[in-house]
Every structure is written in C-alpha cells, then in structure tokens.
Amino acid sequence: MQEIMQFVGRHPILCIAWIALLAAVLFTTFKGLTSKVRVITRGEATRLINKEDAVVVDLRQRDDFRRGHIAGATNLLPADVKANNLGELDKHKNKPIIVVDGSGMQCQESASALFKAGYERVFVLKDGIAGWSGENLPLVRGK
C-alpha cells in the first residue's frame, strides 16, 4: 500500500489520467447496457434482413452510399433523422431497423432518435460498413 501511495505522490497526472479513463470506460459500459438500442454483429444483421425483413438505414453521405451499401438500404442523413424527416421509413415501424454508418461509431444517437420516434426494434451494426465489407459481404453500388 505504501508503494502505491509513493507512486501516486510521484505521478499525480498519470494517476488522474488513469482514473479518468476508468470512469469513461465504466460510463460507456453502463450506458450500453441500459440502452434500448442494441449493437448487433454482421451475422445477426444478416439473419434479421433475411428472416424478419429488417430495414437497413445507412447514415453515410450520398457519395459514400453510392460507392457501396447493403442491398435494400435506405440512405438518410443523421440531420434528417434528428429532424424526424424519415420519408418512406414511416411504413416500416413494425419491422426491425438496422442503423449503419461507415465505422459503427457515429450512429448511436440516430438510432436512439429512431427509438424515441416510435420504432420499437432498432439495432446498430457493429463496425458499420467497414466491418461488413471487411468480411466480404455483398455491397450494392450506385443509386
């Protein structure tokens, strides 16, 4: 115990940074566990698309969407989701919604907004399109 106190006394900035990182990890973990939006793997996404007719919502910019997207995906910008401009997505409130972006890191907020808008089964694709194409899963180009 005395060695720990000496270390803390000699390296206060390092200890503060460690405590801040620990707090951030705990916060992120508990936030993910209590979220109504679940992060799913590519296998789960494929099952939802094939068996339950899930709707894929791609949040990337239009040019990125045209370069390659999951078959049948709807392209919406995060600003549209936030403003509740969902267009044809309103017809699919009873279906599972899979929210996708480039890396899977930016779509939690949009997925939560969809859940609040009345979509009961909203999921986020882990690792986004990068993970999807990394496993050589099919992408549709154009449109």
C-alpha positions as CSV (number, residue, x, y, z in Angstrom):
1,M,0.0,0.0,0.0
2,Q,2.9,2.3,0.8
3,E,4.3,1.8,-2.7
4,I,1.0,2.8,-4.3
5,M,0.9,6.0,-2.3
6,Q,4.5,6.8,-3.3
7,F,3.6,6.2,-6.9
8,V,0.6,8.4,-6.7
9,G,2.7,11.1,-5.0
10,R,5.4,11.0,-7.7
11,H,3.0,10.7,-10.7
12,P,-0.2,12.6,-10.0
13,I,-1.0,13.4,-13.6
14,L,-0.7,9.8,-14.7
15,C,-3.0,8.7,-11.8
16,I,-5.6,11.3,-12.7
17,A,-5.5,10.2,-16.3
18,W,-5.9,6.6,-15.3
19,I,-8.9,7.4,-13.1
20,A,-10.5,9.5,-15.9
21,L,-10.1,6.6,-18.4
22,L,-11.5,4.1,-15.9
23,A,-14.5,6.4,-15.3
24,A,-15.0,6.8,-19.1
25,V,-14.9,3.0,-19.6
26,L,-17.4,2.4,-16.8
27,F,-19.7,5.1,-18.1
28,T,-19.7,3.8,-21.6
29,T,-20.2,0.2,-20.4
30,F,-23.2,1.1,-18.3
31,K,-24.7,3.3,-20.9
32,G,-24.5,0.5,-23.4
33,L,-26.1,-2.0,-21.0
34,T,-29.0,0.3,-20.3
35,S,-29.6,1.5,-23.8
36,K,-32.8,0.4,-25.6
37,V,-30.8,0.2,-28.9
38,R,-28.7,-3.0,-29.2
39,V,-25.4,-3.3,-31.1
40,I,-25.5,-6.4,-33.3
41,T,-23.0,-8.4,-35.3
42,R,-23.0,-8.9,-39.0
43,G,-24.4,-12.4,-38.6
44,E,-27.3,-11.1,-36.6
45,A,-27.9,-8.4,-39.1
46,T,-27.9,-10.9,-41.9
47,R,-30.4,-13.0,-40.0
48,L,-32.7,-10.0,-39.4
49,I,-32.5,-9.0,-43.0
50,N,-33.2,-12.4,-44.4
51,K,-35.7,-13.8,-41.8
52,E,-37.5,-10.8,-40.4
53,D,-37.3,-8.4,-43.4
54,A,-35.3,-5.8,-41.5
55,V,-34.8,-2.3,-43.0
56,V,-31.3,-1.0,-43.2
57,V,-30.8,2.7,-42.7
58,D,-27.4,3.9,-44.0
59,L,-26.4,7.2,-42.4
60,R,-23.4,8.0,-44.6
61,Q,-23.2,10.8,-47.1
62,R,-24.8,10.2,-50.5
63,D,-21.5,9.8,-52.4
64,D,-20.3,7.1,-49.9
65,F,-23.7,5.4,-50.1
66,R,-23.4,5.2,-53.9
67,R,-19.9,3.7,-53.7
68,G,-21.4,0.7,-51.9
69,H,-24.2,-0.1,-49.5
70,I,-26.1,-3.1,-48.1
71,A,-28.8,-4.3,-50.6
72,G,-32.1,-2.6,-50.0
73,A,-30.7,0.1,-47.6
74,T,-32.3,3.5,-47.3
75,N,-30.0,6.4,-47.2
76,L,-30.8,9.0,-44.5
77,L,-28.5,11.7,-43.1
78,P,-28.2,12.0,-39.3
79,A,-29.7,15.5,-39.6
80,D,-32.8,14.1,-41.3
81,V,-33.2,11.5,-38.5
82,K,-32.8,14.2,-35.9
83,A,-35.4,16.4,-37.6
84,N,-37.7,13.4,-37.9
85,N,-37.7,13.6,-41.8
86,L,-37.9,9.9,-42.2
87,G,-39.7,9.7,-45.5
88,E,-40.6,6.1,-46.6
89,L,-39.2,4.7,-43.3
90,D,-42.6,5.5,-41.6
91,K,-44.1,2.5,-43.4
92,H,-41.7,0.2,-41.6
93,K,-42.4,1.0,-37.9
94,N,-43.2,-2.7,-37.1
95,K,-40.0,-4.1,-38.7
96,P,-36.6,-4.3,-37.2
97,I,-34.4,-1.2,-38.2
98,I,-30.7,-1.7,-38.5
99,V,-28.8,1.6,-38.4
100,V,-25.4,1.6,-40.3
101,D,-22.6,4.1,-40.8
102,G,-19.1,3.9,-42.0
103,S,-17.5,2.5,-38.9
104,G,-20.3,1.9,-36.4
105,M,-19.2,4.7,-34.2
106,Q,-21.5,7.6,-35.2
107,C,-25.0,6.0,-35.4
108,Q,-25.9,5.5,-31.7
109,E,-27.5,9.0,-31.5
110,S,-29.6,8.5,-34.7
111,A,-30.6,5.0,-33.5
112,S,-31.8,6.4,-30.2
113,A,-33.8,9.1,-32.1
114,L,-35.5,6.4,-34.2
115,F,-36.4,4.5,-31.0
116,K,-37.9,7.7,-29.5
117,A,-39.8,8.3,-32.7
118,G,-41.7,5.0,-32.2
119,Y,-39.6,2.4,-33.9
120,E,-39.5,-0.4,-31.3
121,R,-36.8,-2.7,-32.7
122,V,-33.7,-0.5,-33.5
123,F,-30.3,-2.0,-33.8
124,V,-26.8,-0.7,-34.6
125,L,-24.5,-2.7,-36.9
126,K,-21.2,-3.2,-35.1
127,D,-18.2,-1.9,-37.1
128,G,-20.6,-0.4,-39.8
129,I,-20.0,-0.8,-43.5
130,A,-16.2,-1.2,-42.9
131,G,-16.8,-4.4,-41.0
132,W,-19.4,-5.6,-43.4
133,S,-17.1,-5.2,-46.4
134,G,-14.2,-6.5,-44.4
135,E,-15.9,-9.8,-44.2
136,N,-16.6,-9.7,-48.0
137,L,-20.3,-9.4,-47.5
138,P,-22.1,-8.1,-50.6
139,L,-22.4,-4.4,-51.3
140,V,-24.6,-2.8,-54.0
141,R,-23.1,0.1,-56.0
142,G,-25.0,3.1,-57.4
143,K,-28.4,4.6,-56.8
